[in-house]
Amino acid sequence: MITIRNDIASRIPGDNVSSGGYTWIDAREITRDDITELQEDYGISSELLADIMDLDEQSRIEKEDDYVALIVRLPAFADDSHGINQYCVPLGIVMMKDTIITICQSDSVILEDFARNRFRQYPVQTQEGFVISLMGRAAMVFIRLLKYLNRQKNLIEEELHKSVRNDELIQLLSIQKSLVYFTTSLTTNEILLEKLQKSPYFRVNTEEEREFLEDIIIDNKQAIEMSNIYSSILTGTMDAFASVISNNLSIIMRRLTVISIAFMFPTFLVGYYGMNLKLPFAGNPFMMYWIIGIGLVAGFGSTYILSDKRSRKRAERHLESARKRREKQRRSNRRKGRVRED
């Protein structure tokens, strides 16, 4: 593959145009000058280029006078330092007589693989084969990234079991957002793949290309199922951790309430004897120590009565009593059974 740096141009194997080859013009990270050149030199409409530059554009195929245009959704490079925040971009594919042009506003690992000839056994001898090879490679990259996101989710879950922090929850939210992008893009790609089997503008030439297109549809469906499963699991995980956080907050608030209630009586007692009035036992020189002692006993006694430990012990006693009653009932049933047999 020969690469010429204008946008990016490469010669796909086929020796020359007359022997069945074609020219691939790979335009990535395009600028305003690149858009002007694509319009003036290659006759691509401004409406199509505007659609390709729209991040929310969905996959489709359409026929123009001089070319057939496709828009495909591809996974793009992540800017996140953790590599968790993945997103998708539209790739425009323009099929002309002897030239195929791919237009993408950012970089993509799929285009980089084809530019560096990092693919095997793909039917790229024809333009149609090149298109389905791109989509096949995209499906494989989607599956690989989905497995990577699932591994990252498992690692973050292990960290959350140790301590619930905002960083881990934000990372889980990034993974969930990436899964939504993947599910939407894979679904629109599936619709496009089904249209390619029936479209009169896209003719699959050989049996190899036909079988490869069917394999791509299967891989794409697998990626959709994986994305839906991982998304459902992640949603359940985040709901579970939200419940855990809410439960922990309730426990903390209960303990604070117990402490405040437990020390209400000592506070009242000390405040009562701090008034500037004639009070009972006010002349007793040891009354201060009695007040401190009564306050401490009342505080710790209230804490014990309202504590979780006491509630757990009471629950354990109830469970033990119920277990003994069931055991006694089983013994009684066995004795009755023996009497009937005799």
Buried (B, 14 or more C-beta within 10 A) or exposed (E): EEEEEEBBBBBBEBEEEEEEBBBBBBBBEBEEEBBEBBBEEBEBBEEBBEBBBEEEBBBBBEEBEEBBBBBBBBBBEBEEEEEBBBBBBBBBBBBBEEBBBBBBBBEBBBBEBBBEEEBEEBBBBBBBBBBBBBBBBBBBBBBEBBEBBBEBBEEBBEEBEEEBEEEBBEBBBBBBBBBEBBBBBBBBBBEBBEBBEEBEBBEBEEEEBBEBBEEBBEBBBBBBEBBBEBBEEBEEBBEEBEEEEEEEEEEEEEBEEBBEBBBEBBEEBBEEBEEEEEEEEEEEEEBEEEBEEBBEEBBEEBBEEBBEEEEEEEEEEEEEEEEEEEEEEEEEEEEEEEEEEE
